[in-house]
Amino acid sequence: MSSFDDPNAMSQPSLAARAMAARPAPYLDELNPAQRAAVEALDGPVLMLAGAGTGKTKALTARIAHLMQTGRARPNEILAVTFTNKAAREMKDRVGRLMGQTVEGMPWLGTFHAICVKLLRRHAELVGLKSNFTILDTDDQIRLMKQLIIAENIDEKRWPARQLAGLIDHWKNRAWRPDQVPASEASAFNHRGSELYDYYQQRLKTLNAVDFGDLLLHMVTIFQNHPDVLEQYQRWFRYVLVDEYQDTNVAQYLWLRLLAQGHKNICCVGDDDQSIYGWRGAEVGNILRFEKDFPGAKVVRLEQNYRSTPHILAAASAVIDANQGRLGKTLWTAAEDGEKVRLIGHWDGEEEARWIGEEVESMARGTRGLRPFSLDEMAILVRASHQMRAFEDRFLTIGLPYRVIGGPRFYERMEIRDAMAYFRLAVSPDDDLAFERVVNTPKRGLGDKAQQKIQMTARSNGVSLVDGARILLQDKGLGGKGGAELRVLVDAIGRWSDLARQPEHNHIELAEQILDESGYTAHWQNDKTPEAPGRLENLKELVKALESFENLQGFLEHVALIMDNESDAGEAKVSIMTLHAAKGLEFPAVFLPGWEDGLFPSQRSMDESGLKGLEEERRLAYVGITRAEELATISFAANRRVYGQWQSALPSRFIDELPEAHVDVLTPPGLYGGGYGAAGMAASASPQIMTAAESDLQERASRADVYNSPGWKRLQARSQSRPMSQPRESRSMVIDAEAISAFTAGDRVFHTKFGYGTVMGLEGDKIDVEFDKAGGKKVVGRFLVAAAEAGDVPF
């Protein structure tokens, strides 16, 4: 019996633990006074209010090490919760380094979802589940909800499943079970929302499945309905630590409060100024009312910043100071002044992307009077993903390497999802959603009618689809090729399931066996499309990933919980991402484009949430500015093409909140009026479109409060030594039809910058080319010529 299974064994620290307390703690000497105060306040509730770049992870890991070093708690008595697996891994590694040894036996350091999975598997029967329940991903949720909507004769086009999924997820984040949805919200989704929620939960129970929201909701339910279980964990988790507390939703908040309400040894680390996930259920109020929830709590403010220059911190602080609902702190740094925050206006979005592209290349060459910056040291942070296209198009045109952070992920690719559905069937044969995904993939002659027969047989017999298929075959209800192929599949699932339950069986060999016997590997081997080789490589990578796990179930659980695979390419690249995706990251140089009212702050956010939405947008601006270590550049455009439509814009209200002493204005006077800028350049750029824009801008400018503010007057009054580039005629973003048809896979081509190469694939006007010397690149077709025209000798 382990110490975790025996609560009495954990009531007092061991002799070995007490002996550890006598050891020196050199990690304390590496902390500043505020960090050390947070680390040494071990008993009772503690709120570590940690500003951006103030070393919160260092303080949090030192606190965990100190709990163990002083003998207050063993590793398995500490519950440490994070929001990402990456943060959990980093925390565990850092604790090991501080302790001078690898930290083993910390089973309760992980994400909310990962920890709740472990707890729920122990107590699944208390919510009507088996311990081998399946965790559904978003795709499976949508399909299941679509089935429910259709079964209830609701128009799925008018009331889409994705909308219902978002609604139910919102309710689960609020910790509302179907019978707890308030009347004010129960009438959502055509007055059927809470009813469909109830049906959905019943269906999940039948499938022996949960979604992500259930992991927290079920554990909150168990703790609320079974005090003995709650008391057991309150005794076992002697200390509770929470990272990024400002991002918790109501369900996570309740779960933490239930666990900590006994001993109250809870330490929450967070920054109310960085609460930017309200749209997905995060409640900034959780951190704001910490002192009310835990009377007598010690609040420690970490304010010394180790990341950014004073100018950057001053700019960020001035912006966030305009928010009313905040706990308040003042960031400072011992670093020298460095470069001021740069502010520049542009004619339109394309001009903005062109200027940033040129600036990136100049900074990489070190020709801006600054030290040379590697491309890996630069990032472009946008408010909305549609802003990325202008940068991608520009960078592809000039051959500037870039990466998009937060795009399609490895485990979301079609072939990976198919393969994992087969693996899920081996682990849990009653996983109907997995069966539906692969029953006719690859093609087995099982069309809609055959699949309907399987479903009807399963329903009438009250069994899973796999068992329904068996019954249908026994009753000779399906013949021909489809029947024969179905029999092969059903027999194979039974065989795989038997092997998956054998501990001695090699799960990697089983995975290969499943892909081979299902015909899925052969399916892509026989496929002649350009994508097929890449899909086969992905399947090989998937099997390779299994090497780090003991069995298929552990692997599937891992994949369901984390989707943050990153590919490491050797080439330096500029990073492009949304401001939300940038949370927790830092770069020496950061570009913040699109600071225009309506775009940033987002008009939708302000319309839907009013002042609360505006304050979250301002926190997002604070997050964006504080990602920069050495240089931050904020830009805005007078006009922007959004979803094919030209829109004129005013500078963001956040620009006027920037402090004059810490900002270098690069925009010349007259951008929005006078003989230079939007008004003066309208006719030459696009008379038909811009005359109206000019008139509208002048009228709006004359009555806009921002133009009477000190910030705008300052912007208009100051000239500068590096004028904004003259605008070019705005180009419509129309795909070049000639570029699409000019080349095919296998053609030899020439590029003036990268030299000769071979076409590997095509995507619109963007062509994947494997260059002989420069490696793989994605370039615009019109910048390529046939190799023969360039004098290349084919081989």
LINWOJO-V185754 format. One record per backbone hydrogen bond with DSSP energy under -1.0 kcal/mol. CO is the residue of the C=O (numbers start at 1). NH is the residue of the N-H. Records with the same first field share a line. If there is no record, write none. Layout:
CO = NH ; NH
This chain:
6 = 9
7 = 10
8 = 11
14 = 18
15 = 19
16 = 20
19 = 22
20 = 23
25 = 28
26 = 29
28 = 31
32 = 36
33 = 37
34 = 38
35 = 39
36 = 40
37 = 41
40 = 42
45 = 298
46 = 268
47 = 300
48 = 50 ; 270
49 = 302
51 = 54
53 = 306
55 = 59
56 = 60
57 = 61
58 = 62
59 = 63
60 = 64
61 = 65
62 = 66
63 = 67
64 = 68
65 = 69
66 = 70
67 = 72 ; 73
68 = 71
74 = 77
75 = 78
77 = 238 ; 239
79 = 241
80 = 110
81 = 243
82 = 112
84 = 88
85 = 89
86 = 90
87 = 91
88 = 92
89 = 93
90 = 94
91 = 95
92 = 96
93 = 97
94 = 98
95 = 99
96 = 101
106 = 109
108 = 80
110 = 82
111 = 115
112 = 116
113 = 117
114 = 118
115 = 119
116 = 120
117 = 121
119 = 123
123 = 126
124 = 127 ; 129
125 = 128
130 = 133
134 = 210
137 = 141
138 = 142
139 = 143
140 = 144
141 = 145
142 = 146
143 = 147
144 = 148
145 = 149
146 = 150
147 = 151
148 = 152
149 = 154
150 = 153
155 = 159
160 = 164
161 = 165
162 = 166
163 = 167
164 = 168
165 = 169
166 = 170
167 = 171
168 = 172
169 = 173
170 = 174
171 = 176
172 = 175
173 = 251
177 = 180
182 = 185 ; 186
185 = 188
186 = 194
187 = 191
188 = 193
189 = 192
192 = 196
193 = 197
194 = 198
195 = 199
196 = 200
197 = 201
198 = 202
199 = 203
200 = 204
201 = 205
202 = 206
203 = 207
204 = 209
208 = 134
210 = 136
211 = 215
213 = 217
214 = 218
216 = 220
217 = 221
218 = 222
219 = 223
220 = 224
221 = 225
222 = 226
226 = 230
227 = 231
228 = 232
229 = 233
230 = 234
231 = 235
232 = 236
233 = 237
236 = 238
239 = 79
240 = 267
241 = 81
242 = 269
244 = 247
245 = 248
248 = 283
249 = 253
250 = 254
251 = 255
252 = 256
253 = 257
254 = 258
255 = 259
256 = 260
257 = 261
260 = 264
264 = 266
265 = 240
266 = 46
267 = 242
268 = 48
269 = 245
270 = 50
271 = 274
272 = 275
274 = 276
277 = 280 ; 282
278 = 281
283 = 286
284 = 288
285 = 289
287 = 290
289 = 293
290 = 294
294 = 297
298 = 47
300 = 49
302 = 51
303 = 332
309 = 313
310 = 314
311 = 315
312 = 316
313 = 317
314 = 318
315 = 319
316 = 320
317 = 321
319 = 322
320 = 323
324 = 326
332 = 305
341 = 664
342 = 634
343 = 666
344 = 636
346 = 638
348 = 352
349 = 353
350 = 354
351 = 355
352 = 356
353 = 357
354 = 358
355 = 359
356 = 360
357 = 361
358 = 362
359 = 363
360 = 364
361 = 365
362 = 367
363 = 373
374 = 377
375 = 378
377 = 589
378 = 575
379 = 591
380 = 577
382 = 579
384 = 387
385 = 388
388 = 392
389 = 393
390 = 394
391 = 395
392 = 396
393 = 397
394 = 398
395 = 400
401 = 574
403 = 576
409 = 412
410 = 413
413 = 417
414 = 418
415 = 419
416 = 420
417 = 421
418 = 422
419 = 423
420 = 424
421 = 425
422 = 426
423 = 427
424 = 428
428 = 431
430 = 432
431 = 435
432 = 436
433 = 437
434 = 438
435 = 439
438 = 441
447 = 451
448 = 452
449 = 453
450 = 454
451 = 455
452 = 456
453 = 457
454 = 458
455 = 459
456 = 460
457 = 461
458 = 463
464 = 468
465 = 469
466 = 470
467 = 471
468 = 472
469 = 473
470 = 474
471 = 475
472 = 477
473 = 476
479 = 483
480 = 484
481 = 485
482 = 486
483 = 487
484 = 488
485 = 489
486 = 490
487 = 491
488 = 492
489 = 493
490 = 494
491 = 495
492 = 496
493 = 497
494 = 498
495 = 499
496 = 500
497 = 501
499 = 502
502 = 505
506 = 510
507 = 511
508 = 512
509 = 513
510 = 514
511 = 515
512 = 516
513 = 517
514 = 518
515 = 521
516 = 519
519 = 523
520 = 524
521 = 525
522 = 526
529 = 532
531 = 535
532 = 536
533 = 537
534 = 538
535 = 539
536 = 540
537 = 541
538 = 542
539 = 543
540 = 544
541 = 545
544 = 547
545 = 548
546 = 549
551 = 555
552 = 556
553 = 557
554 = 558
555 = 559
556 = 560
557 = 561
558 = 562
574 = 403
575 = 380
576 = 405
577 = 382
578 = 582
580 = 583
582 = 585
587 = 629
588 = 630 ; 631
589 = 379
590 = 633
591 = 381
592 = 635
594 = 596
595 = 652
596 = 599 ; 600
598 = 603
601 = 598
602 = 606
603 = 607
604 = 608
605 = 609
606 = 610
609 = 612
610 = 614
611 = 615
612 = 616
613 = 617
614 = 618
615 = 619
616 = 620
617 = 621
618 = 622
619 = 623
620 = 624
621 = 625
622 = 626
624 = 627
625 = 628
627 = 587
631 = 590
632 = 342
633 = 592
634 = 344
635 = 595
636 = 346
638 = 649
640 = 647
642 = 645
645 = 642
647 = 640
650 = 597
652 = 655
655 = 658
659 = 662
660 = 663
662 = 341
664 = 343
670 = 673
671 = 678
677 = 681
681 = 685
682 = 686
686 = 690
687 = 691
689 = 693
690 = 694
691 = 695
692 = 696
693 = 697
694 = 698
695 = 699
696 = 700
697 = 701
698 = 702
700 = 704
704 = 707
705 = 708
709 = 713
710 = 714
711 = 715
712 = 716
713 = 717
714 = 718
732 = 734
736 = 740
737 = 741
738 = 742
744 = 747
747 = 759
748 = 787
749 = 757
750 = 785
751 = 755
755 = 751
756 = 772
757 = 749
758 = 770
759 = 746
761 = 768
763 = 766
765 = 781
766 = 763
767 = 779
768 = 760 ; 761
769 = 777
770 = 758
771 = 775
775 = 771
777 = 769
779 = 767
780 = 783
781 = 784
785 = 750
787 = 792
788 = 791
